[in-house]
C-alpha cells in the first residue's frame, strides 16, 4: 500500500486526488478520489492532489520486493456428478465423464495449498475451456476454507461432446498458482443436429396375432417421443425411443399402407425438433377380405355350375 506524504496545504475539507503510473513517457491514469493506491508491481507512480486550488504533485518509485510466498502442491482432487464421485482427478488424467443429467451438476473439489500456509486465501479463480466453437466460461469461488476448493459446473454448460479443460488458480501472496483438470463428455445423443440421421434409419416391422403389427425404430434416443400415422391418420398412443409400437389393422384389413413415425426430440438445451420418416408396409391378416374374397369365390361357383350342366347333358344323352 502506497500512502502519499502529508499535504503541506492548509486543512481544507474539499480535495480531489489522482494517481498515475509513469510508463515510458506516458502517464497512465489509475484512479481518483482516494489517497490510497494498491500497487501490485514495481514502478514509478505519481500522486496529484488539488485542495481548492492548492495543488501538489509527488512522484514515488516502488522497488521490487522479495516475495516470501510460493506455490505448493495439489494434495487430492475428485471429479463427481451430483454427489456421486466418478474418479480421482489430477493434471495428467483425462477423466471420462458420464452423460449430462438435468439437475446434476459436475463437481470438482480438492485441496491445494501454498508452500507457506500463511500465504493462501479462500479465493480460487477458474476458467472452463469448452470444445470449439463454444466460448470459455470463468468465475471465482470463496466458499471453501483454505486450502480446500469447490468448483460447480452446471450440467447445461457441458452438454456438447468433447474435451473440457478446467484451470483453477489460487494466489499465494502475489504468485498465481494454477492446476489444469481435463474431462471428456461423450456423445450422449439427444442432439437436434443428429435427428435426421437417427430417425432416417427407419423402423422394423414384426407380425403379431391376427392383424396386429409392431413397429420398432432403429436409431432413436430416450429423449425422443414418436407418434405414428397410418395412411395419414394418427394412430392412438405413442412410443418413446426405440421401444416398439403396436397397431391393429383388423378394422382396415389386409393391404398396403404408408406408415410414418413423427419423432419429436427434446434436447438437453434448446427447443424441441421434429423429423418424419415414412415406409410402405404390406399387411396380410391371413383371412378373406372384401374384394379379394369375391374374386376368389366367383370362379368356383361358375366352375361348379358349368360342370353340373355338362353332366346333365351327358345323362340326357344316355337316356335318349
Secondary structure, DSSP 8 states (H G I E B T S, - for coil): -EE-----S---S--EEEEEEEETTEEEEEEES-SEE---S-EEEEEEEEETTEEEEEEEEE--------EEEEEEEEEEETTEEEEE--TT-EEEE---BTTB-EEEEEEEEESSGGG--S-EEEEEE-STTS--EEEEE--S-TTEEEEEE-GGGS-SSEEEEEEEEEEETTEEEEEEEEEEE---S--HHHHHHHHTT-EEEEE-STTEEEEEESS--TTEEEEEEETTEE-SS-EETT-EEEEE-TTT-SEEEEEEEEEEE--SSS--EEEEEEEEEEE--SS--TTHHHHHHHHHHHHHHHHHHHHHHHHHHHH-
